[in-house]
Amino acid sequence: MDILTYMSSDNSRLDSFLTDKMTKSRSQIAQLIKIHGVEVDGHLVKKPGFALKANQMIKITLPKLSQATPVKIDFDVEILFEDDDILIINKPSGLVTHPAPSVDEPTLVDWLRYHNIRLSNISAQERHGIVHRLDKGTSGVMVVAKNNEAHEFLSLQLQDKTMGRYYLAVTLPPLKNELTTVELPLARSTHNRLKMGSRPNGKYAKTQFKKTLLSNNEQYDLLTCKLFTGRTHQIRAHLETLNRHILGDHLYGAKINKNEPKHILLHAYMLYFVHPKTKQKKYFTAPLDTLMNTFLEKNFNMELLNEKIKRNTIELGFTDTH
């Protein structure tokens, strides 16, 4: 069983202190405290708002990862890379990343447990191993942490932007500018609780969109999207502020054509970060799924497209790194 210990340096809330130390969201830390408890100077505490004093010893006993899942797994996930610290996978469209009260289907975390893959347990149990998530409809590359040291190291890179993510999206109508930056705060929509929208009281969010290739009939854009933050539905919500939508997006699409693809054509294509153990910068790309690849082959010049989505070409196409 993993145990973490920290010494408080000044007066602060327990959840705030641990959020800073463990590089997790306050809601995740609060859940850990409420369910499993944290020892402060030897006394069990289950109140996230507990007031710490300077020089108190905080001890966290991380929950043991369950060895099996009763969920039936009848699908597979492509593994792109694996070592003792990380697992790189190509998440298929339609797969939820982790369990939640509203989810009644197998998830990526269920698949990881089913295959007895070692996972970090620094997060709440339903998110063991998950450093960052992809929406259900989004396919593509993800990194999974296999131990707590790797999880903390990767989480820090998400915060300081040394981890980078590039997505490919087929959108319409085409954008006017070659490079478009959207820097608008996002929060839950007041009109549709399933959607996110630009609101002044929302969380800071920034996305850059690069016109990568125009379709043969000039109706669609293949965009490369660079995330600078990781908000829910960020790419889709920011595109909506530009009066654009991704093909197959039946939530943010303005007027959905019945001939549109069965799922959203949004793919997490490239991920880079510094490896937690070797400290070398690593790049990983995820092959497109069959539906998206078929659509591109039918509507785009694939020889030119393959040149446009090479790693160096993508990186050179963006002017902002922060």
N, C-alpha and C positions, 0 to 999 in steps of 0.2 A: 504494500500500500504506500503511495507517494505522500510525503509530508513536506510542506513548505513552511518556512519560518521567516518572519520579518520583525524588525524593531521599529516602533513608531518614533518619528523624529520631532513631532510637535502635536498640538491639539487638532484633531480632524475627525470627520465621520469615518467609521469603519469601512463602509462601502466605497467612499471616495478614495481612501488610502489604498485599498486593495485594487480598485480599478486602475489606479496609477501604477501600482507595482506589477500587476498581472497582465496589463495591456488587454483587458477585456472590457466589454460594455458594462455600465453600471447595472443594467437589468440582469445580465448574466451573473454578476457578482452577488447581487441581491438574492437571486434564486439559490445560489450556492450556500449563502449564509442561512437563509430561511430553512432550507431542507436539511443540510448536513451540519450546519453550525461551525463556528470558528472559536478557538480557544484564545482568550486574552488573559495573559498572566495566569494560565491554568484554569480559568473559569469559562464554561461553554456559553457562547453568545449566539443568539439567533435573531437579533435585531440589526438590520442593515444600517440603521441610523445611530448605532451605539457610538457614544462620544469617547474617542481615544484621548489619552494623555501622552505626553512625551515619555519615551523610554519604556513603553510597554511591549511585552513580547507577544506577537500574534502567531499562532500556530494553525495551519490549515491542513486537515487530513482529506486529501482528494478522494472522491468516491471511486470505488473499484468498478472497473468496466465489466458489465455483464458478459458472460461467455457465449451466450447464444441468444437468438431471437426467435420467437414463435411465428414471425411473419414468413409466409411462403414466398420464396424468391424464384421467379421464373424468367428472369432476364439476366443479361450479362453487361458488364461495363469494360470498355477497352482500357487496359493499363499501358501507358506510354513510357513509364520509367518507374523504377522502384529501387530503393536501397534501405539501409537500416533506419533512416531518419525521415524520409519523405516518400510519398506515393503520388505520382502524376497520372491523372485519369482523364479520359475524354467522356464527359457526361453526355448521355443521350438526351435529346429533347423529350419532354414529357415526364422526366424523373424529378421528383422533389428531392431537395438536398438533405433535409433532416426532418425527423418527426416533429409534429406540433399537434395541439388539441384538435385543430380543424382538418388534419390529414388522416385519411383512413385507407391509405395505400402504402405499399413498400417504398422506402426511401433509399437514397445513397448510403446513409449511415446504416440502415438495415442490411444492405448488400455487403458493406465492409465487415460488419459483425458476423454475418452469415459465413463469410470466407475466412473468419478468424484472423483478420488483419490487425496487427497491433496498432492501437490508436492512443494519441494523447488524451488525458482526462482532465485537463485544466479547465475545460468548459463544462457547462451543465451536461448531464449524461446524454441527452438527445443530440448534442452537438459535438460529441467526442471526435477529435481529429479534424474538425472543420475549421479551417483558417479563414476562408471566405466562401461565400455561397453564390450560386447561380439560380436565377428564377427557373421555375418548372419548365417553361417552354424553351429556355435558352440552352443550347448545346455547347460543348467545348471543354477547354482545358481547365483543370482545377488541381491545386496542390492540397494534399492531405498530410497532416503532421502525425508521425508515428510515435512521438514521445514529447514530453512537456518542454524540453529544452528547444527542440525544433519549433514547436508551436509558438513559444514566446518570441524566438528570434524572427520568425516569419511575420508574426503580428506586428512587431515593431517596424518591419519594413513596409507593411501596409500603411502605417501611420506616417512614416517619414518619406514615403514615396519612392524608396529604393526598390520596391516591388512594382512592376508595371504590367498593365493589361491592355491588350488591343482586341477589339471585336470587329467582325465583319457583319454588315447588315445590308439587305436589299430593300431599298426604300423607293417611295414615290410621293409626289413628283420629284424630279431631280432638283438638287440644291443649285442656287445661282453661283455661289462663291466656291472656289477650290478648297478653302479652309474656313470653317465656321466654328467659333467658340461660343458655347452657351454656359454662362456662369449665373445661375439662378437658384435660389433656395427651394427645396422641395419638402412638401408635407402631404399628409393624407388629404385627398380631394373632399371638399364639402358637398359636392354634388354626387359623387360615386365613391363609396368607401373602398372599393376594390382598386381604385386608381390613385396615383400620386399626381400632384400638380404644383405649379410654381406659386408659392405663397410667401409673403414677407416674413412670417414667423417660422418658416421651415428651416431645415438643416442646409448648411452650405453645400452646394454641389456644382461640379464643373466637368464639362465634357467637351472634347474637340472632335469635329467631324471632318474627315478628309475625303473629297471626291476621288475615288480610286479608279472607277471605270464606268462609263455610260453604256447602257444596254444597246444592242444592235438597232432596236427600234426607237431608241432615245426616250423611252418612257420611264425607265428605272435607273436608279443609281446603285452601284455597289459602293458603300461607304466603309471606310476604316474609322473606327471610333476609339478614341483614347480616353480612358477614365482617369480622372484626377482624384475623385472621391468614389465611394462605393454605396450610394444610396439605393433603396429599393426602386426598381423600374427606372433607374436614372436615364439610361439611353432613350427609352421609349417616351418618358415624360418630357425630356428636353427636346426630342424631335417634335413632339406635339406643339411645343411653343413656337416651332418653325413652320407649323402647318404641314408637317410631313408625318408619315407613319411607315412602319416596317411591314412588308408583305406577310400575310398570315397572322397579323396581330389583330385579334378580334375584340380586344379591350380598348386599345388606343386608336384603332383605325377609324377614320372619319366615316366613309361609306364603304363597307366591305363588299367586295365583289365575290360572288359565289365561286368564281373560278380561281380565287387566290389559293395558295398552298394550304395544306391541312394544318401546318404548325408555323409558328413565327420563324422567319428567316434571319435569325440573330444567332451568331456563333462566336463564342470566346475563342479566338484564333491563336493568340500568342500571349505567353506569360513569361516574365523574367524576374529573377530575384537572386540574391546571394545565398548560396547553399549554407545551411546552418552549421555544418561541420567543416567542409573544405574551405569555406569562405570565398569560393569562386563564383563568378556571375554565371548563371545558367539560363538558357533560353529553351522553351518548349512550345511547340506548335501542335495543334490538334487537327487531324483531317476532318473535312466537312462530312456531314452525314449525307445519306443517299438522296434525300428529298432536296436539300439545298444544292448539292452538287449537280443533280439532274436539271434543276431550274437554271442554274448558271450556264451549263453546257448548251441548253436550248436557247438562251437569250443573250449570251455574252460571247465575245471573242476570247476563248479560253487560253490561247497562246499568249495573248497580251495580258490577260488577267493573272496568269501564273507568274509573269514577270513582275507585275504590280504588287503582288503579295509576298514577295521575298522579304526576308527580315530587314536587310539593310535599306531597301526601298521604303518600307513602312516607317522605319525609325527616322529616316531623313525627311519624310513628308510632314513631320510635326515640328513646329517651332518652339513650343512651350514644353518644359519638362517639370514644372511645379504647379 
